[in-house]
Each structure stands twice: as C-alpha cells, then as structure tokens.
Amino acid sequence: MSIRQSLLAILELGPCYGYQLRLEFERRTAAPSPLNVGQVYATLERLERDGLVTKDEADSAGHVYYEITDAGRNVSRSWLAEPVPPPARDELATKLALALTLPGADPAALIAAQRTLATESLAEHPARGHQTLAERLVGSALALAAEAELQWLDRCEALLAEAAPYGLDVEPPRRGRPVTVALP
C-alpha cells in the first residue's frame, strides 16, 4: 500500500497535521497495523520537497498543517483511479519452488507452517462482524486472501505428493557462460 498516495488522498479533504493524518488513515482504511507517526512526518517532508503539499506555520497549539497542491491532487486522483497490479513475484511461491529443489529443505514443513499462518489470519479477519464499511472491506479482503492461500496450499500438497523427491536433479549451480547453440 502506498502511504504517500494515501496521505495525499486524505489531504484532499482539507489541511491536516501529521498525527491527525495518521489517525484519519487508520480510521478510513481500517489498517490492520498502526501507522508509525514518524513515517507520516517523513513522508510529508518528501511530499513537500516534491511540490505535492505545502506546509503552513505552526498554529497556537503547535500543529503544523499540510495542504495538498494542484500537482498533489493530480497524483492522488491518478492513484485512486489506477488498478493495483499483482505482485511481480510471490515470495512464498519462490521460496517453495526453491525448497523443492534444494537438499535439506523441507517443502512439506514450509507448507504446514504457512497453512498455520493462513488459518490464524482467517480466524483473525472473519468476513463478518466488522462495524464500519472500511472494516468490512479490509476484513473481507484479508479473509478471502487467506482462504485462497489455503486452497493454493492444498494444491501444493497434492503436487508435492505426485512429484519425485526434489523437482530437479540436485546439482551445484553451473559456472561460466551458458552454451550457445548455432542455428542452421
């Protein structure tokens, strides 16, 4: 998730100071973990440097308000309209693929550990029982992601049961340049 663009989107509602932005981010996104206020202020400094927000003088309470610029508004609106691409590389799939090909690695244990984590996540984020719409959206996304991961792990176990030990011949990495084949 982009904290940078999220803060810009909130600033479209009006000027805010850093701690206020942190609270609004957590309230509006039903964030599963708290946002570090230091990260908020560091992000605001970069946004100001990039001309996406301006900083006002401190008020009588010592709050420094930030206001979005037209350029920041354009960035925020573009971000809100763009779909989110899938991850370029799934770390678990990569780790499991490596575990299948390395002696001493235990892909079944990795699948079991991941299954425990996904099951805990599913229990932690049930699809129902949330109060706000943001909580329902986030809870539903997390629950469905955990369910999908559990289904994928089932598929991995089935493939593992069919496979020979280690998906590839166990051999050390090859050295040197790859062999080139002359085309006729």
C-alpha positions in Angstrom: 0.0 0.0 0.0 1.3 3.4 -0.8 1.3 5.6 2.3 2.4 8.5 0.2 -0.6 8.5 -2.1 -3.0 7.6 0.8 -1.9 10.7 2.7 -2.4 12.8 -0.4 -5.9 11.4 -0.8 -6.8 12.3 2.8 -5.3 15.8 2.3 -7.8 16.4 -0.5 -10.4 16.7 2.3 -8.6 19.6 3.8 -5.4 20.6 5.6 -4.2 18.3 8.4 -1.2 17.9 10.7 0.8 14.7 10.9 -0.8 13.0 13.8 -4.2 13.9 12.5 -3.3 12.3 9.2 -2.2 9.1 11.0 -5.5 8.8 12.8 -7.5 9.5 9.7 -5.5 6.9 7.7 -6.2 4.3 10.3 -9.9 5.2 10.7 -10.6 5.4 7.0 -8.6 2.3 6.0 -9.3 0.0 9.0 -5.5 -0.5 8.9 -4.6 -3.9 10.5 -1.5 -2.4 12.0 -0.9 1.1 13.2 0.9 3.6 11.0 4.1 5.0 12.5 3.7 8.7 13.1 7.4 9.2 12.3 6.8 7.6 8.9 3.9 10.1 8.3 6.1 13.1 9.0 9.0 11.7 6.9 6.5 11.2 4.0 5.1 14.7 4.4 8.6 16.1 4.2 9.2 14.2 0.9 5.8 15.3 -0.4 6.7 18.9 0.4 10.1 18.5 -1.3 8.3 17.1 -4.4 5.9 20.0 -4.5 2.8 17.9 -3.8 2.0 19.6 -0.4 2.8 22.9 1.2 3.5 23.4 4.9 1.9 26.2 6.9 3.3 27.8 10.0 2.5 26.2 13.4 -0.8 27.2 15.0 -1.2 28.3 18.6 -1.3 24.6 19.7 2.0 23.9 17.8 0.3 21.9 15.0 1.9 22.3 11.6 -0.7 21.8 8.9 0.0 20.5 5.4 -2.1 21.3 2.4 -2.3 19.5 -0.9 -1.2 21.3 -4.1 -2.8 21.0 -7.5 0.1 18.7 -8.5 -0.6 16.6 -5.4 -4.3 16.5 -6.3 -3.4 15.1 -9.7 -1.1 12.4 -8.3 -3.8 11.4 -5.7 -6.6 11.2 -8.3 -4.5 9.3 -10.8 -3.5 6.8 -8.0 -7.1 6.4 -6.9 -8.2 5.6 -10.4 -5.5 3.1 -11.3 -5.9 -0.7 -10.6 -3.4 -2.3 -8.4 -1.1 -4.8 -10.3 -0.5 -8.2 -8.8 2.9 -8.7 -7.1 5.6 -9.3 -9.7 6.9 -12.2 -7.7 5.2 -14.1 -4.9 7.8 -14.7 -2.2 6.1 -17.8 -0.9 5.8 -19.4 -4.3 9.5 -18.6 -5.0 10.6 -20.0 -1.6 8.6 -23.1 -2.1 10.0 -23.6 -5.6 13.5 -23.3 -4.2 12.7 -25.7 -1.3 11.6 -28.3 -3.8 15.0 -28.3 -5.5 17.4 -28.0 -2.5 18.6 -30.9 -0.4 17.9 -30.4 3.3 14.9 -28.1 2.7 11.6 -29.4 3.8 8.8 -28.1 1.5 6.1 -30.1 3.4 7.1 -28.3 6.6 7.1 -25.0 4.9 3.6 -25.7 3.6 2.4 -26.8 7.1 3.9 -23.6 8.7 2.3 -21.4 6.0 -1.1 -23.2 6.5 -0.9 -22.4 10.2 -0.3 -18.8 9.5 -3.1 -18.6 6.9 -5.5 -20.3 9.2 -4.7 -17.9 12.0 -5.1 -15.0 9.6 -8.5 -16.3 8.6 -9.6 -16.6 12.2 -8.3 -13.1 12.9 -10.1 -11.5 9.9 -13.5 -13.1 9.6 -15.6 -11.8 6.7 -18.4 -10.8 9.0 -18.6 -9.0 12.3 -16.9 -5.7 11.4 -18.7 -2.5 12.0 -17.6 0.1 9.5 -17.7 -0.3 5.8 -13.9 0.1 5.7 -13.5 -2.6 8.3 -15.8 -4.9 6.3 -13.9 -4.2 3.1 -10.5 -4.8 4.6 -11.7 -7.8 6.7 -13.3 -9.4 3.7 -10.2 -8.9 1.5 -7.9 -10.4 4.2 -10.3 -13.4 4.8 -10.6 -14.2 1.1 -6.9 -13.9 0.6 -6.3 -16.4 3.5 -8.9 -18.7 2.0 -7.3 -18.5 -1.4 -3.9 -19.2 0.1 -5.2 -22.3 1.9 -6.7 -23.6 -1.4 -3.3 -23.0 -3.1 -1.5 -24.8 -0.3 -3.9 -27.8 -0.8 -2.9 -27.7 -4.4 0.8 -27.5 -3.5 0.5 -30.5 -1.2 -1.2 -32.5 -4.0 1.5 -31.6 -6.4 4.2 -32.4 -3.9 2.7 -35.9 -3.3 2.9 -36.6 -7.0 6.4 -35.3 -7.5 9.7 -37.2 -7.3 11.9 -36.0 -4.5 13.2 -32.6 -5.5 11.7 -31.3 -8.7 15.1 -31.0 -10.3 18.2 -33.1 -10.2 20.3 -32.0 -7.3 23.4 -30.5 -8.7 25.6 -27.5 -7.9 25.0 -24.3 -9.8 26.6 -24.2 -13.2 29.6 -22.0 -13.7 30.6 -20.0 -16.7 28.7 -18.7 -19.7 25.7 -20.6 -21.0 26.3 -22.7 -24.0 25.2 -21.1 -27.2 23.6 -23.1 -29.9 24.4 -22.3 -33.5 21.3 -22.0 -35.6 21.3 -23.7 -39.1 
